[in-house]
Amino acid sequence: MPRELDQQLDNRPAPSKSEANAQAQANDVAQVSDQAQTNDQTETTVKDRFSVDGLRVFEALRTPVIDQITRHVSVRSFDSERQLPEGTVEMMMAAAQSASTSSNFQSWSAVIIRDPERKQKMQELCDNQRFIGQAPLFIAFCADSSRHKWVTEQKGYPFGSNYLELLLISVIDSALACQNAALAAESMGLGCCMVGAIRNHARDVAKFLELPDGVFATIGLAVGYPSSKNEVKPRLPQSVVVHEEKYSTTTRAEGIAAYDAVMQKTDIYKGRKIHIPGLTPDPEQDTAPYGWSEHTARRMARGNDMRRDLAVFLKEIGFVLE
């Protein structure tokens, strides 16, 4: 290095505290970006929706966004020792707020939970799923109509929207926000698992999170660095779920039978057969082929006792189901 340049570098003023903080944050962002790029490189050989389901790939239309979405898996094993970079939640929430929202009502809220003891309590309220306590971050996404009632009252108007639509738009908005947040997290090299069990004890969750009337938790989202990842699961054939111009059941039976055959070749249902006393064979005799349709039919027949009073709770907090 030339002597003059060496002297100029030695005489530079020390960076200010704000400059140092900015540099530290830039380093964090770079680290997250590097992690995501590393994951992308690693996952080039990982199966995606196209390869798993045998779907045609239109290469001219393929993008990194589509690649990320079609490689999605739920992560239920997190590295509890690895903390998230500063700004993770802020970036996820910016993505969540960019989701579509009915009439710009923005009928959702999110409660961020990082405290280990509070995450442990959420784990207990969500069917005691261990990965919730493992993950460094848990977010409770909520359907929220309380702001709308508040602003209507503040402006001196009667609230004339107490009907089913208010519940629907609030639930849909919260789901769209959660999906955007999850996609943002995955783009940063993180893993996620959405938790429907947050509705198992909706009243207790609302009390724990101090949710006001008009607000209830719809989806939980566990976020962290995966310690292991599942394979991409096969999905129903598009002939069953995608309809051109009008709904059709013409290929339903054939499509579901084909899907059953695919799922029976996996170990997805290993140790997970649903037993309904009086309706299904005893476990030791339950040896018939067991695929998606059998598993789904048994779950629909059994129901979920922990969510049978959800409508009662929603009415208690001000939602109308008519």
C-alpha positions in Angstrom: 0.0 0.0 0.0 1.5 3.5 -0.8 2.7 5.4 2.2 0.4 8.4 1.6 -2.7 6.1 1.5 -1.5 4.2 4.6 -1.2 7.5 6.5 -4.7 8.7 5.3 -6.3 5.4 6.6 -4.5 5.7 9.9 -5.8 9.3 10.4 -9.4 8.5 9.6 -11.8 9.5 12.5 -13.3 6.6 14.5 -16.8 5.8 13.3 -19.7 7.3 15.3 -21.9 5.2 17.5 -24.7 5.5 14.9 -22.3 4.5 12.1 -21.1 1.5 14.1 -24.7 0.4 14.8 -25.6 0.8 11.1 -22.6 -1.3 10.2 -23.5 -4.0 12.7 -27.0 -4.2 11.3 -25.6 -4.3 7.8 -23.5 -7.3 8.9 -26.5 -9.0 10.3 -28.4 -8.5 7.1 -25.5 -9.8 5.0 -25.3 -12.9 7.3 -29.0 -13.6 6.8 -28.6 -13.1 3.0 -25.6 -15.5 2.9 -27.6 -18.1 4.9 -30.5 -17.9 2.5 -28.1 -18.2 -0.5 -26.4 -21.2 1.1 -29.8 -22.8 1.7 -30.8 -22.1 -1.9 -27.6 -23.8 -3.1 -28.1 -26.7 -0.8 -31.7 -27.1 -1.9 -31.0 -27.2 -5.6 -31.2 -31.0 -5.3 -34.2 -31.0 -2.9 -37.5 -32.1 -4.4 -40.2 -29.5 -5.0 -43.9 -29.5 -5.8 -43.1 -30.1 -9.5 -40.9 -33.1 -9.0 -42.9 -34.6 -6.2 -46.3 -34.4 -7.9 -45.0 -34.8 -11.5 -46.2 -31.4 -12.6 -45.0 -29.7 -15.8 -42.5 -26.9 -15.3 -42.8 -24.0 -17.6 -39.1 -22.9 -17.4 -39.7 -19.6 -19.1 -42.0 -18.6 -16.2 -40.0 -20.2 -13.4 -38.7 -17.7 -10.8 -36.9 -17.9 -7.4 -40.2 -17.0 -5.7 -41.9 -20.0 -7.3 -39.0 -22.2 -6.4 -39.1 -21.1 -2.7 -42.9 -21.6 -2.5 -42.8 -25.0 -4.1 -40.1 -26.2 -1.8 -42.1 -25.3 1.4 -42.2 -27.8 4.2 -43.4 -27.5 7.8 -40.5 -27.5 10.2 -41.1 -29.1 13.6 -37.5 -29.3 14.8 -35.6 -26.2 15.6 -32.1 -25.3 16.7 -32.9 -23.8 20.1 -29.4 -22.5 20.6 -29.4 -20.4 17.5 -30.9 -17.0 17.8 -32.5 -15.0 15.1 -30.7 -12.0 13.6 -31.8 -8.5 14.7 -34.6 -7.3 12.4 -36.1 -10.7 11.6 -39.5 -9.8 13.2 -39.5 -6.4 11.6 -38.9 -7.8 8.1 -41.5 -10.5 8.6 -44.1 -8.0 9.8 -43.4 -5.7 6.8 -44.1 -8.7 4.6 -47.2 -9.5 6.6 -48.5 -6.0 6.2 -48.0 -6.2 2.5 -50.6 -9.0 2.2 -53.9 -8.3 0.5 -56.6 -7.1 2.9 -60.3 -6.8 2.4 -61.2 -3.1 1.7 -57.9 -2.1 3.4 -59.6 -2.9 6.8 -56.4 -4.7 7.9 -58.4 -6.8 10.2 -55.6 -8.7 11.9 -53.0 -8.3 14.6 -49.9 -10.3 15.7 -48.6 -11.0 19.1 -44.8 -11.6 19.2 -43.6 -14.1 21.8 -39.9 -14.5 22.5 -39.8 -15.0 26.3 -38.9 -18.7 27.0 -41.4 -19.0 29.8 -44.2 -17.5 27.8 -43.4 -19.7 24.8 -43.5 -22.7 27.2 -47.0 -21.6 28.2 -48.1 -21.3 24.6 -46.7 -24.8 24.0 -49.0 -26.1 26.7 -52.0 -24.3 25.3 -51.2 -25.6 21.8 -51.4 -29.4 22.4 -48.0 -29.3 24.1 -46.2 -29.5 20.7 -42.5 -29.4 21.7 -41.2 -27.5 18.7 -43.0 -24.4 19.9 -40.7 -24.2 23.0 -37.7 -25.0 20.8 -38.3 -22.2 18.3 -36.8 -18.8 19.3 -39.9 -17.0 18.0 -43.6 -17.7 18.2 -46.2 -15.4 16.6 -49.9 -15.5 17.4 -51.8 -14.2 14.4 -55.2 -12.9 15.3 -58.5 -12.0 13.6 -59.1 -8.5 14.9 -62.3 -6.5 14.6 -61.7 -4.4 17.8 -60.0 -1.5 15.9 -63.0 -1.1 13.6 -65.5 -1.0 16.5 -63.2 1.5 18.2 -62.9 3.9 15.3 -66.6 3.7 14.5 -67.4 4.6 18.1 -64.8 7.4 18.1 -66.4 9.0 15.0 -69.8 8.8 16.6 -71.4 6.2 14.3 -73.4 3.1 15.2 -71.6 -0.1 14.4 -73.6 -1.7 11.6 -71.3 -4.5 10.5 -72.1 -7.1 13.2 -72.7 -10.1 10.9 -70.8 -13.1 9.6 -68.8 -11.1 7.0 -66.9 -9.3 9.8 -65.6 -12.7 11.1 -64.7 -14.0 7.6 -62.7 -11.0 6.6 -60.9 -10.9 9.9 -60.0 -14.6 9.7 -58.9 -14.3 6.0 -56.8 -11.2 6.7 -55.0 -12.9 9.5 -54.3 -16.0 7.4 -53.0 -14.0 4.5 -50.7 -12.0 6.8 -49.4 -15.2 8.4 -48.6 -16.7 5.0 -46.7 -13.7 3.9 -44.7 -13.6 7.1 -43.9 -17.3 6.7 -42.7 -16.8 3.1 -40.5 -13.9 4.3 -39.0 -16.1 7.0 -38.3 -18.9 4.6 -36.6 -16.5 2.2 -34.2 -15.6 5.0 -33.2 -19.2 5.5 -35.5 -19.9 8.4 -38.1 -22.6 8.9 -41.7 -22.3 10.0 -44.6 -24.3 11.2 -48.2 -23.0 11.3 -50.0 -24.1 14.5 -53.8 -24.6 14.3 -53.8 -26.0 17.8 -53.8 -22.4 19.0 -57.6 -22.7 18.6 -57.8 -25.7 20.9 -58.1 -23.5 23.9 -59.1 -20.3 22.3 -60.5 -18.8 25.5 -57.4 -19.5 27.5 -55.1 -18.2 24.7 -57.1 -15.0 24.6 -56.8 -14.6 28.4 -53.1 -15.4 28.3 -52.4 -12.9 25.5 -54.8 -10.3 27.0 -56.8 -10.1 23.8 -59.7 -7.6 23.9 -63.2 -8.5 22.8 -63.4 -8.8 19.0 -60.0 -10.5 18.8 -59.0 -14.2 18.7 -56.0 -16.1 17.8 -56.4 -17.9 14.5 -52.9 -19.3 13.6 -49.7 -19.7 15.5 -46.4 -19.5 13.7 -43.2 -21.1 15.1 -40.0 -19.6 13.5 -36.4 -20.6 13.8 -33.4 -22.2 12.1 -34.3 -25.9 11.3 -32.3 -28.6 13.0 -33.9 -31.0 10.5 -36.3 -30.7 7.6 -39.1 -32.9 6.2 -39.4 -33.9 2.6 -42.0 -32.1 0.4 -45.3 -34.0 0.8 -47.3 -35.1 -2.2 -50.6 -33.1 -2.7 -53.9 -34.1 -4.2 -53.8 -34.1 -8.0 -54.7 -30.8 -9.6 -57.6 -32.7 -11.4 -59.3 -32.9 -8.0 -58.7 -29.3 -6.8 -58.5 -27.2 -9.9 -61.6 -26.6 -12.0 -61.9 -24.9 -15.4 -64.8 -22.6 -15.8 -67.1 -24.5 -13.4 -66.8 -27.0 -10.6 -66.7 -30.6 -11.6 -66.5 -33.9 -9.7 -65.9 -36.0 -12.8 -62.3 -36.9 -11.9 -62.7 -36.8 -8.1 -62.9 -40.6 -7.4 -60.1 -41.4 -9.8 -57.9 -38.6 -8.6 -58.3 -39.4 -4.9 -57.7 -43.1 -5.5 -54.4 -42.3 -7.2 -53.4 -40.0 -4.4 -54.2 -42.7 -1.8 -51.9 -45.1 -3.7 -49.1 -42.5 -3.5 -49.6 -41.7 0.2 -49.7 -45.4 1.1 -46.2 -45.8 -0.2 -44.9 -43.1 2.2 -44.5 -43.4 6.0 -46.6 -40.3 6.6 -49.3 -42.2 8.4 -47.0 -44.5 10.3 -48.1 -44.6 13.9 -50.8 -42.0 13.1 -53.8 -44.2 12.3 -57.0 -42.8 13.8 -58.9 -45.2 16.0 -62.6 -44.5 16.7 -64.1 -47.0 19.2 -67.0 -48.7 17.7 -66.3 -47.4 14.2 -62.8 -48.6 13.2 -61.0 -51.9 13.8 -58.9 -52.4 16.9 -55.3 -51.2 16.2 -53.9 -54.7 16.0 -56.5 -55.6 13.4 -56.3 -52.3 11.5 -54.2 -53.6 8.6 -56.1 -52.5 5.5 -54.5 -50.0 3.1 -54.5 -46.6 4.8 -54.2 -43.5 2.7 -55.3 -39.9 2.6 -59.0 -40.6 2.1 -59.2 -43.1 5.0 -57.2 -40.8 7.3 -59.2 -37.7 6.4 -62.6 -39.5 6.7 -61.7 -40.8 10.2 -60.6 -37.3 11.3 -63.8 -35.9 10.0 -65.8 -38.6 11.7 -64.0 -38.1 15.1 -64.1 -34.3 15.0 -62.1 -32.2 17.5 -63.7 -31.9 20.9 -61.4 -29.1 21.9 -62.8 -26.9 19.2 -66.5 -27.7 19.5 -67.2 -24.7 21.6 -65.3 -22.2 19.4 -68.5 -20.7 18.1 -69.7 -20.1 21.7 -66.5 -18.3 22.5 -66.6 -16.2 19.3 -70.1 -15.0 20.3 -68.9 -14.2 23.8 -66.3 -11.8 22.4 -68.7 -10.1 20.0 -68.6 -11.9 16.7 -71.9 -12.7 15.0 -72.2 -16.0 13.1 -75.3 -15.2 11.1 
